[in-house]
Amino acid sequence: MKELFALLNFGGFIALLLWGVHMVQSGVQRAFGSALRVWMGRALSTRTRSFFTGMAITAAIQSSTATGLMISSFAAGGLLALTPGLAAMLGANVGTTLIVQLLSFNFTEIAPVLILIGVWLFRRNQPSRRRDLGRVFIGLGLLLLALHELVLMFSPLQDSQMLGTLLHSLADQPILALLLSAILAWASHSSVAVVVMIMSLAGHGMVEPPLAIALVLGANLGTAINPILETGGDDPASKRLPMGNLGTRIAGCLLALLLLPWLPLAMDLITDSPARAVANFHTLFNIVVSLVFLPLLPSYAKLLRRMFPKRTDPNDPSRPEYLDESAHEVPGIALGNASREALRVADLLQSLLAMARADFRRDNRHRIAHARYVNNAVNILDRHITTYLATLDQESMNTDDHRRLGEILAFSTSMAHAANITTNGLLGHTSTLRKKGWMLSPAQIEQLTETLDRLIRNQRQAAALFVAEDIKSARFLAYEKDYFRELEASAAEQHLQDIKAGKLDQAEIGSFYLDVLRDVKAINSCLVDATAYPILAKHDELLPNRLREIEEAASND
């Protein structure tokens, strides 16, 4: 019974440790999640920068698994090349060892203070970055308390016959020990917890150094399995990055197993503490694997591309359908092909606007994920169109061809920009409504539905003007700007009146509704500026200030 209660206590403290890591991770991601993703997307350019970026992100969120999933999502979405992605995964593996190194020191005395600060921040603030930082402090405190209790719990277990027999049976089976540790790390989604447990066992003399090293290798291997299982998609190419990371871990583990008889002696040269030796080996193992593989990543990436070829999906909206490379020699045909592809971008924008309209009327969180997929396809198509037009033979083009090329570029870019506003703005606002539990008034919902219907009609009119110039339709579309401008002004006036009347409960929602209308107005401006204004300017019907706006926008581009 004593051993049974000890095992239950052990499971409880491991659960507390994992919950502490989860709170730190979720707190950091909620407080800085979008900023982390933006910074990561910008920093993942070269192998060296990607390596240190992965290491820094992992040290911040305390989970190489979470970092691996984020990096894998970038790679699967086509936003990250394979070689920098592999370098970032190597950095993430090193970053998680820094957490273990920090936790190897005794900070138990500050745990209650961290929990006190965290609870104060969490209870005193509404949902905000300060509240999320409260989660981080609570998680750190719980994590330190769990580690302290684990250390205390292992003291009486030194005489446990059951645990001693289990560990003794693994002493001569390093491969079995590695596999068991890998399963534990995979199941817990945390190599930190497993390595800290191994440190506690080693500190109490319950495992010999060779067995401790084999268990550490298993912990490193286990967390490489999670990104493979959790990376969605049927395309084999989406598995390149997580499988590549697993490959580096397997190669490192095989090499370490070959050197296993000599590794404990090498660790003894660094420290006399068995627990510190475990933490040091964990760090040195990942550093050595990174140093070995970083120069080999380009060749390794080529091998992964051969092993996991990209599957071509005929229904993929981001795949160009009309950009025929053989038409480059005839600019007129090439420009016609680019125009047809630009109209596909406009069609995708129309589907995004329809999603936004439906989402404001009826909540559907799955619709946002699909909208991001469509928006990513829009951006990819826009880049394909720009590249296609940039490679045309400029010398064989006449004045009309040059004019049409500029119109296609402006139209495609404006449609892509409007799609980004729709996805990140309008559909992002629907997420805000859901998260904060707000409800627009029936009048606001009706007005917004009518406005979005009008915006969709204007989008169709803009696509028609792109195909065939019509001065009357261009005038009509240009006048639409006045409607959206007056709509925003009316909503702003109503918002001000609500504040003056003391309706503070409606003030926050009123401000939110204004943001929605501003995004709608911005989308309509993209449509008008790309199609109606150029036609009016050609017929000398554009006011001087409007013409100046177009010229300034063109110079900025």
Secondary structure, 3 states (H helix, E strand, C coil): CHHHHHHHHHHHHHHHHHHHHHHHHHHHHHHHHHHHHHHHHHHCCCHHHHHHHHHHHHHHHCCHHHHHHHHHHHHHCCCCCHHHHHHHHHHHHHHHHHHHHHHCCCCHHHHHHHHHHHHHHHHHCCCCHHHHHHHHHHHHHHHHHHHHHHHHHHHHHCCCHHHHHHHHHHHCCHHHHHHHHHHHHHHHCCHHHHHHHHHHHHHCCCCCHHHHHHHHHHHHHHCCCHHHHHCCCCCHHHHHHHHHHHHHHHHHHHHHHHCCCCHHHHHHCCCCCHHHHHHHHHHHHHHHHHHHHHHHHHHHHHHHHHHCCCCCCCCCCCCCCCCCHHHHHCHHHHHHHHHHHHHHHHHHHHHHHHHHHHHHHCCCHHHHHHHHHHHHHHHHHHHHHHHHHHCCCHHHCCHHHHHHHHHHHHHHHHHHHHHHHHHHHHHHHHHHHHHHCCCCCHHHHHHHHHHHHHHHHHHHHHHHHHHCCCHHHHHHHHHHHHHHHHHHHHHHHHHHHHHHCCCHHHHHHHHHHHHHHHHHHHHHHHHHHHHHHHHHHHCCCCCHHHHHHHHHHHHHC
